[in-house]
């Protein structure tokens, strides 16, 4: 009887660990065939091959900051720059990791591909945030929100553009506000593309 209770306790602990793992980890998307980790950390060990910097955003410049590139546009630009730089410098890399600031790194993974494409997401205001990646756990949409004008870029005529992290923080605030107003609790915020994010509840 005692052995059965211990075994049952171990199973419960493993089940809880699996649930937590699933709620904080994701499978990333590929951009131009390259694994792209946006505001999340690869589960596989890696080494930095080179750093990629962003430049002025043409879409925002030509419109005086009124039209601002979305997060997915900015991530794509980082990947294009990494691909171009890698070819120019003859440096091979496996993925691009974008921390959320205005720089990214091209990385090479170590060891086998056991955790290929998997990443640990970060939290903002207590919510897990999935940026261009998919939660491992099933979920349902509770609320959704659209992005608005980016004040920083507007007042600087497009010369200064929000970082990916600043854009996502705005989405999180907007989604949280809508969830609070609707009195519907959420577990996470999921952003896939464009200027729209959703608040979700895990099943």
Secondary structure, DSSP 8 states (H G I E B T S, - for coil): -HHHHHHHHHHHHHHHHHHHHHHHEEEE-EETTEEEEESEEESS-EEEEEEEE----HHHHHTTTSS---HHHHHHHHHHHHHHHHHHHT---SEEEE-SSSEEEEEEE-S--TTTTEEEEEEETTEEEEESEEESS-EEEEEEEE----HHHHHTTTSS---HHHHHHHHHHHHHHHHHHHT---SEEEE-STTEEEEEEE-
